[in-house]
Amino acid sequence: MKSNFNIKILLYSFFLYSISFLISCNEAPTDTGYNLINDTISVNVVTSDTTQLIYKTDTKSFSPCVANANVLFCGKSDNIQAASIIRFAYLPDSLSYLKESDIVSAKLTLFPNRYALGDTNNANFSFTLKKVENYWSVNANWDSISVPGFMSRDVGIYSGKILLQDTIPAITIDIDKKLITEWFQLKTDTLAAVVNWGVALIPAQSSNVIYSFGGEGISQTTDKIPTLQIIYNDSTAHLDTLYLYAGLNAAFLNSTSNNNDDIVIQGGFDIRTNLYFNINQIPPFANISKMELDLTLNKEKSLIGNDTLKTLFRIDFVSDTTKSMYGNYYYYAVKSDSLSDVYSCVSVTSAAQVWNRFDGKGILQIGAADFASQYQVLDKLVFYGINDPDPAKRPKVRIVYTKQSKR
């Protein structure tokens, strides 16, 4: 009897619930309901496989020289020539009386870094120190220091392989004593336009490796700065020692390589590549959910020193006058995995969103990820360009967006 009673209660509850449901279905839709009825939301995908989203690239070097970046380069390798100039600071006013015979020794000490580019196993390396005769600044470049008369006589020479080990000993070069007396005499000559323009490290034509050395820079200390030790007999015939440190130094680079349509990043030269986008096939003010960018590394054209291959690079949003109010975004692309040649940035979405508010066009700049990669190494990453014969190796772009449309 009790069981039958429970069944009746359940049937009665179900009947009341059904009546309530049917009544609610007959109520008028809310404002939100009307929009859902009359609108549809569509998800759309545009890819570079079917649409030309990158229509142009250009590659440019942004550094005429590597000035006071804590590093100097010297040598030759892989169509690259590297020379450096060191100018010493704080020459004393009181030593103009010194003659060449008063100077016991003048030695330049350089501190090799671990990084090198070229045939480090069978290195052939030598360079000549030359006296610099003319003005130069951080805006100088390879061409301006190569004009006749910019440098004069040889004042020192170095030859020998540098062993790239955990602790690398410094190298020392004897300097022409006459050069020192010339600098000291100029220091007290009120008619002289300059005191000294320094010495240049010019690699021998036979060199097959580029070594890097410690240099003057914002974060550097004297233990890695080029140092000139001068031992001399003073006016009382007592032996004395003077140390001069680099106050301004720069590396100058020259390359004959042709980048063609490749997408290139290279340190030292600070080479970056601009990618020009056109996404105007996406309706203005669409809701862009994601934009992805993949680049494929061309290992045969890339150039890596004795360091490890860089696993990421930086992508900068390039503003123009109409888009500058939206700020300067930047992103990072990382190597997909250790076995892949693809570098991926999973979201450059904010850039696409800005472009979509205007004419649908914009620029992203591919460059080094950090200061060391930008100035302190010469590694070159070359990615396949937009005109590569193999479509599978070209840059890949994928944009996901949604839009609402009336029925």
Helices and strands as residue ranges (DSSP letters): H 2-25, H 31-38, E 39-47, E 54-61, E 66-67, E 69-77, E 80-88, G 100-102, E 103-110, E 112-118, E 126-132, H 142-145, E 151-159, E 171-174, H 177-187, E 199-203, E 209-217, E 227-233, E 239-255, E 263-266, E 271-278, E 287-296, E 312-318, G 324-326, E 330-335, E 342-345, H 349-357, E 361-367, H 371-371, I 372-376, E 380-383, G 391-393, E 396-406
